[in-house]
Amino acid sequence: MPNIYAVTHVPPEVSAYGMAKYSRSEASLRDSLLQLSQEKAEAFLRTFYFSYGHASIADLAHIALAIEEVSLLAAMEIVDEPLWDGQERSTRYQDFNDSPYYVPEGATPAYHQAVETLYRLYRTLNETAYDALTARYPMPQNIERSAYRRTLKARAFDIARYALPLATLTSLGQITSARVLEQQIRRLLASPYHEVRTIAAEMKKAASQAEPFNLLRAHLERRPDVPPAVLATVETGPVAPTLTKYTDPDNFGIKTRQLVQHWITEWFPGSRDSAASVTLDAWGIDVDPLDDLLAGLIYPYAAWPYRAIVDILRDIPQPLKSEWIDDVFRQRGAHDEWPRVLRQRPLIFDVVLDLGAFRDLNRHRRLDKVVQRLVPELGFETPEIFDDLGLAKTYRDTLAAVAATSLSPAEAPYILPLAHRRRMLLRMDFNELAYIAELRSRSSGHFSYRAVAHALYDAVSARFPNLARHIRMTPLETFDPFER
């Protein structure tokens, strides 16, 4: 008879040690955990994880982190992890009208003025959109007034969010394995953004040094009849004092970025093609796999679309391309994985979309994303509904004035609004394409990513009609304002 049971109230590293013992012992997990202590777990992990390199052990320790009061820009960097699980404050359902914002060290008055200008535009868009929506869509008889107002407020947020600056503070929570957390911290410690590097250091400290928030202890502390000796028994200490203790910046990633930037200066200068678009490539048809690998390395730091990069690579002599690959892997340390951007899948979409839609699509996990740096030259989106609201000119003039503000490199990225365009490469299989297209084309979705979903579908339908016809798309003209 199978013996199956859930396990709770076990520190992550002790849990990882107990499960790892399955490979070396016939004892049950219950018996193993009863014999273990945090000290024994740390000693085991130092031997098998660090000395012997059994990295899969860290997959067994799962850690929940609250990451609060960080900018939208930083949140995009944090979330960009392939095996990340979490949730962030939604710009589609929450009012960011009075939200505080991130201030870089040494910020100038012009920075504050630019951010406040965008917040004023956000308020104007929000109020005007809500009034217009209530006039256009009277309350149905089968909906309560509170639900009606809540739903149309959310629709108004969909419109207003285009003005939110990336400096806006948000919060998110994540649950990852210790191995994913270690990789995430290493990547973030190598970020070009000071805020992101600071967050990474705090994440490492929260996991490896700080006492976590203990809900059981918090409840017991509210009871006057609980003696201190009992409270002491529920203290856990840091959640991952060993597995994330030695996490350092991703120097391989830093050196690779420096190498690639030299290639870009010579071969891929400036920027190309700023309009919002979706294009499909299939490397099995007409893109050499080696050129696709190099394009994956170049794409994040250039300001060119994927196809333009591949076209240049096709004409570069093979010996030089081989030398480039050798130069990259010469920087690889003993424990460095292959660069994430070198993963390949058959469908390759080069997508230019607004940052709001980017944040929504960035949460998908069963695909490989190569995200290009923020390029001001890509401009911003102006949804058609702004013309209907009579706000298109005010909106364009305001964003143009903010974009013209003279700021330092540390300040400039944070005043980019969610209307700003960003380019990313999506590599996926047909299963994931179908999932994204069906989910993101629904009437309840934001109109921006609904358009992207249809563009993805149209690109595949033109190339692979026999497969595309089985994808269950919601037509763009199908729209229920009260469906969320």
C-alpha positions in Angstrom: 0.0 0.0 0.0 1.5 3.4 -1.0 2.4 5.7 1.9 1.8 9.3 0.8 1.8 12.3 3.1 2.3 16.1 2.9 5.1 17.8 4.9 4.9 21.2 6.5 6.7 23.4 9.0 10.1 22.2 7.9 12.9 24.7 7.1 13.7 24.6 3.3 17.3 23.4 3.7 16.3 20.7 6.2 13.6 19.6 3.8 16.1 19.5 1.0 18.5 17.4 3.1 15.7 15.0 4.1 14.6 14.4 0.5 18.2 14.1 -0.7 18.6 11.2 1.7 16.2 9.2 -0.4 19.2 8.6 -2.7 21.4 7.2 0.1 19.0 5.8 2.6 16.0 3.5 2.8 14.6 5.5 5.7 11.2 7.3 5.3 11.2 11.1 5.0 9.4 11.3 8.3 12.1 9.4 10.1 14.9 11.3 8.4 13.4 14.7 9.3 13.0 13.6 13.0 16.7 12.9 13.1 17.8 16.1 11.4 18.8 19.6 12.6 19.7 22.7 10.7 23.4 22.2 11.6 23.4 18.7 10.1 21.6 20.0 7.0 24.3 22.8 6.6 27.1 20.3 7.0 25.5 17.9 4.4 24.9 20.7 1.9 28.5 22.1 2.2 29.8 18.6 1.3 27.4 17.5 -1.4 26.2 20.8 -2.9 29.4 22.9 -2.9 32.2 20.3 -2.7 30.7 17.6 -4.9 28.5 19.8 -7.1 25.2 18.0 -6.7 23.2 21.1 -7.8 19.9 19.2 -8.0 19.8 19.2 -4.2 19.0 22.9 -4.2 15.9 22.2 -6.3 14.4 20.6 -3.2 14.6 23.7 -1.1 11.8 26.1 -2.0 12.0 29.7 -0.6 9.2 32.3 -0.5 10.4 35.9 -0.7 8.4 39.2 -0.5 10.1 41.9 -2.6 8.4 45.2 -1.9 8.8 48.8 -2.8 10.8 48.3 -5.9 10.5 50.1 -9.2 8.6 48.7 -12.2 11.9 48.7 -14.0 13.5 46.5 -11.3 10.5 44.3 -11.2 10.9 43.5 -14.9 14.5 42.4 -14.2 13.5 40.3 -11.2 10.7 38.5 -13.0 12.8 37.7 -16.1 13.8 34.2 -14.7 12.8 31.0 -16.7 11.6 29.0 -13.7 10.2 31.9 -11.7 6.8 31.6 -9.9 5.3 34.6 -8.4 2.8 37.5 -8.5 3.2 41.3 -8.8 0.9 44.2 -8.2 -1.3 44.5 -11.3 -1.5 47.8 -13.2 -4.8 46.5 -14.6 -6.6 46.2 -11.3 -4.9 48.6 -8.8 -4.9 52.4 -8.8 -1.3 53.7 -8.9 -2.5 57.3 -8.6 -0.7 58.1 -5.3 2.1 55.6 -5.7 5.6 56.6 -4.5 8.4 56.3 -7.0 12.1 55.3 -7.0 14.6 58.1 -6.8 18.1 57.4 -8.1 21.0 58.7 -6.0 21.7 62.3 -7.0 18.4 62.7 -8.9 17.9 66.2 -10.3 14.8 68.4 -10.1 14.1 67.6 -13.7 13.8 64.0 -12.8 11.1 64.7 -10.2 9.3 67.0 -12.6 9.2 64.4 -15.4 7.8 61.7 -13.1 5.2 64.1 -11.6 4.2 65.1 -15.2 3.6 61.4 -16.1 1.5 60.9 -12.9 -0.7 63.9 -13.8 -1.2 62.4 -17.2 -2.1 59.0 -15.6 -4.7 60.7 -13.4 -6.2 62.6 -16.4 -6.3 59.4 -18.5 -7.9 57.4 -15.7 -10.6 59.9 -14.9 -11.5 60.6 -18.5 -11.5 57.0 -19.5 -13.8 56.0 -16.6 -16.3 58.7 -17.5 -16.2 57.7 -21.1 -16.6 54.0 -20.4 -19.6 54.5 -18.0 -21.3 56.7 -20.7 -20.6 54.1 -23.4 -21.5 51.0 -21.4 -24.6 51.5 -19.1 -24.9 49.2 -16.2 -26.6 45.9 -17.2 -29.5 44.8 -15.0 -27.8 41.5 -14.0 -24.7 43.2 -12.5 -24.5 44.8 -9.1 -23.4 48.4 -9.0 -20.2 47.6 -7.0 -19.2 45.0 -9.6 -20.1 47.4 -12.4 -17.9 50.2 -11.0 -15.1 47.9 -10.2 -15.0 46.4 -13.6 -15.1 49.7 -15.5 -12.5 51.1 -13.1 -10.2 48.2 -14.2 -10.9 49.0 -17.8 -9.9 52.6 -17.2 -6.7 51.4 -15.5 -6.0 49.5 -18.8 -5.9 52.8 -20.6 -4.3 55.0 -17.9 -1.3 52.6 -17.4 0.3 53.8 -20.6 1.4 56.9 -18.6 2.9 55.1 -15.6 6.7 55.7 -15.4 9.1 52.8 -14.8 10.0 54.6 -11.5 6.7 53.7 -10.1 7.1 51.5 -7.0 5.5 48.0 -7.0 5.7 44.9 -4.9 5.9 41.2 -5.8 6.2 37.8 -4.1 8.0 34.8 -5.5 8.5 31.1 -4.6 11.5 29.5 -6.2 13.9 26.6 -5.6 17.2 27.6 -3.9 19.0 26.8 -7.2 16.7 29.2 -9.2 17.1 31.8 -6.4 20.9 31.5 -6.6 20.9 31.9 -10.4 18.5 34.8 -10.1 20.7 36.6 -7.5 23.8 36.1 -9.5 22.2 37.6 -12.6 20.7 40.5 -10.7 24.1 41.3 -9.0 25.5 41.7 -12.5 22.8 44.2 -13.6 23.8 47.6 -15.1 21.2 49.1 -12.8 22.3 50.2 -9.3 18.8 49.6 -7.8 18.7 46.1 -9.2 22.1 45.2 -7.7 21.0 46.6 -4.3 17.8 44.5 -4.5 19.9 41.4 -5.3 22.1 42.0 -2.3 19.1 42.3 -0.1 17.5 39.1 -1.5 20.7 37.3 -0.7 20.7 38.7 2.9 17.0 37.9 3.4 17.6 34.2 2.4 21.0 33.5 4.0 21.3 35.8 7.0 18.0 37.4 8.2 15.3 35.9 10.4 12.3 35.4 8.2 8.8 36.5 9.0 7.3 33.6 11.0 3.5 33.6 10.9 3.2 31.0 13.6 5.4 33.0 16.0 3.6 36.2 15.1 0.3 34.7 16.1 1.8 33.2 19.3 3.3 36.6 20.3 -0.2 38.1 20.4 -1.2 35.6 23.1 -0.1 36.7 26.6 -0.3 33.1 27.9 2.5 31.8 25.6 5.8 31.7 27.6 9.1 32.8 25.9 10.4 29.2 26.0 7.6 28.2 23.7 8.2 31.1 21.3 11.9 30.1 21.1 10.9 26.7 19.8 9.3 28.1 16.7 12.3 30.2 15.6 13.7 28.9 12.4 16.7 31.1 11.6 17.5 32.1 8.0 15.6 30.1 5.4 18.7 29.2 3.3 21.9 30.0 5.3 24.0 27.6 3.2 22.6 27.4 -0.3 22.7 31.1 -1.2 25.5 32.0 1.1 28.2 32.1 -1.5 26.2 33.7 -4.3 28.4 36.1 -6.3 27.8 38.3 -9.4 27.6 36.5 -12.7 31.0 37.5 -14.0 30.6 35.3 -17.1 27.5 37.3 -18.0 29.3 40.6 -17.4 32.3 39.6 -19.5 30.1 38.3 -22.3 28.2 41.6 -22.3 31.4 43.5 -22.7 32.6 41.3 -25.5 29.3 41.6 -27.4 29.2 45.4 -27.0 32.5 45.5 -29.0 30.9 43.5 -31.8 27.9 45.8 -31.8 30.0 48.9 -32.1 31.6 47.6 -35.3 28.9 45.6 -36.9 25.5 46.6 -35.5 25.5 50.3 -34.6 22.5 52.6 -34.1 18.9 51.4 -34.1 16.5 49.9 -36.6 12.7 49.6 -37.1 10.9 51.1 -34.1 7.3 50.4 -35.0 5.3 47.8 -33.0 5.4 44.5 -34.9 5.5 40.8 -34.7 7.6 38.8 -37.2 8.2 35.0 -37.4 11.3 33.2 -38.2 11.8 29.4 -38.2 15.5 28.6 -38.0 14.9 25.1 -39.3 13.9 26.7 -42.6 16.3 29.5 -43.5 18.4 30.5 -40.5 21.7 28.8 -39.8 21.7 27.5 -36.2 25.1 29.1 -35.5 23.9 32.4 -36.7 20.9 32.0 -34.5 23.2 31.4 -31.5 25.2 34.5 -32.2 22.0 36.5 -32.8 20.9 35.4 -29.3 24.1 36.8 -27.8 23.9 40.1 -29.8 20.1 40.8 -29.6 19.9 42.0 -25.9 22.5 44.7 -26.3 21.9 45.9 -29.9 18.9 48.0 -31.0 18.3 45.9 -34.2 15.5 43.4 -35.0 16.5 39.7 -35.1 16.2 39.4 -38.9 18.5 42.3 -39.5 21.1 40.9 -37.1 20.9 37.5 -38.9 21.3 39.1 -42.3 24.6 40.7 -41.2 25.8 37.5 -39.6 25.2 35.6 -42.8 27.8 37.7 -44.5 30.4 37.6 -41.8 33.2 35.1 -42.5 32.9 31.8 -40.7 36.3 32.0 -39.1 35.4 35.3 -37.4 32.2 33.9 -36.1 34.0 30.9 -34.7 36.5 33.3 -33.1 33.6 35.2 -31.5 32.1 32.0 -30.0 35.6 31.0 -28.7 36.0 34.4 -27.1 32.7 34.0 -25.2 33.4 30.5 -23.9 36.9 31.4 -22.9 35.3 33.6 -20.2 33.3 30.6 -18.8 34.1 29.7 -15.2 34.1 26.2 -13.8 30.5 26.4 -12.5 29.0 28.7 -15.2 26.1 27.3 -17.3 25.8 28.1 -21.0 24.3 31.5 -21.6 20.6 31.4 -21.4 20.3 33.3 -24.7 21.8 30.3 -26.6 18.7 28.2 -26.1 16.9 27.4 -29.4 13.4 26.5 -30.3 11.7 26.1 -33.7 9.4 29.2 -33.7 11.3 32.5 -33.3 9.2 35.7 -32.9 10.7 39.1 -33.0 8.2 41.3 -31.1 8.0 45.0 -30.6 5.3 45.9 -28.0 4.6 48.4 -25.3 6.0 47.9 -21.9 2.6 47.2 -20.3 2.0 44.3 -22.7 5.7 43.2 -22.2 5.2 42.9 -18.5 2.1 40.7 -19.0 3.8 38.4 -21.5 7.1 38.3 -19.6 5.4 36.0 -17.0 5.1 33.1 -19.5 7.6 30.4 -18.6 7.4 27.6 -21.3 9.5 29.5 -23.8 12.8 31.2 -24.0 12.9 35.0 -24.0 15.8 37.3 -25.1 14.9 40.8 -24.0 16.5 43.8 -25.6 17.8 46.7 -23.5 15.5 49.7 -23.2 16.0 51.8 -26.3 14.4 55.3 -26.2 14.5 55.5 -30.0 11.8 52.9 -30.2 9.2 55.5 -29.1 5.8 54.9 -27.6 2.4 53.4 -28.4 -0.7 55.6 -28.9 -3.8 53.3 -28.6 -6.7 54.2 -30.9 -9.0 54.7 -27.9 -7.0 57.9 -27.0 -8.4 59.5 -30.2 -11.9 58.5 -29.1 -11.4 60.1 -25.7 -10.0 63.3 -27.3 -6.7 62.9 -25.4 -4.4 61.8 -28.2 -2.7 65.2 -28.6 -2.3 65.8 -24.9 -0.9 62.3 -24.5 1.6 62.6 -27.3 2.7 66.1 -26.4 3.2 65.1 -22.7 5.2 62.0 -23.5 7.3 63.9 -26.1 8.1 66.6 -23.6 9.1 64.1 -20.9 11.3 62.2 -23.5 13.1 65.5 -24.3 14.1 66.0 -20.6 17.8 66.1 -20.1 18.7 63.5 -17.5 21.7 61.4 -16.4 22.0 57.8 -17.5 21.0 56.7 -14.0 17.8 58.7 -14.2 16.7 58.3 -17.9 15.4 54.7 -17.8 13.0 55.4 -14.9 11.0 58.1 -16.7 10.1 55.8 -19.6 6.3 55.1 -19.3 4.6 51.8 -19.9 3.6 53.2 -23.3 7.3 52.9 -24.3 8.1 50.2 -26.8 10.5 47.3 -26.1 11.8 44.6 -28.4 12.1 41.0 -27.3 12.8 37.7 -29.0 10.4 34.8 -28.2 11.5 31.3 -29.0 8.9 28.6 -28.4 7.3 25.4 -29.7 3.8 25.1 -31.2 2.3 24.0 -27.8 3.3 27.2 -26.1 2.3 29.3 -29.1 -1.2 27.8 -28.9 -1.4 28.4 -25.2 -0.4 32.1 -25.4 -2.6 32.8 -28.4 -5.7 31.2 -26.8 -5.1 32.7 -23.4 -4.1 36.2 -24.4 -6.7 36.6 -27.2 -9.6 36.4 -24.7 -12.1 39.2 -24.4 -11.0 39.7 -20.7 -7.5 40.5 -21.7 -5.8 43.9 -22.2 -6.4 45.2 -25.8 -2.6 45.6 -26.3 -1.6 42.0 -25.7 -4.7 40.8 -27.4 -3.4 42.4 -30.5 0.0 40.8 -30.0 -1.6 37.4 -29.6 -3.4 37.8 -32.9 -0.2 38.9 -34.6 1.6 35.8 -33.3 -1.3 33.7 -34.6 -1.4 35.4 -37.9 2.3 34.9 -38.4 2.1 31.2 -37.7 -1.1 30.8 -39.7 0.6 32.2 -42.8 3.5 29.7 -42.5 1.8 26.7 -40.9 -1.9 26.8 -41.7 -2.5 23.1 -41.0 -1.5 23.6 -37.4 -2.8 27.1 -36.9 -6.4 26.1 -37.7 -6.5 24.1 -34.5 -5.7 27.1 -32.3 -8.9 28.4 -30.6 -8.6 32.1 -31.0 -11.1 34.7 -29.6 -11.7 37.2 -32.5 -10.6 40.7 -31.7 -14.2 42.0 -32.5 -15.5 39.7 -29.6 -15.4 42.1 -26.7 -17.4 42.1 -23.4 -16.5 45.1 -21.3 -17.7 43.4 -18.1 -15.6 40.2 -18.6 -12.4 40.3 -16.5 
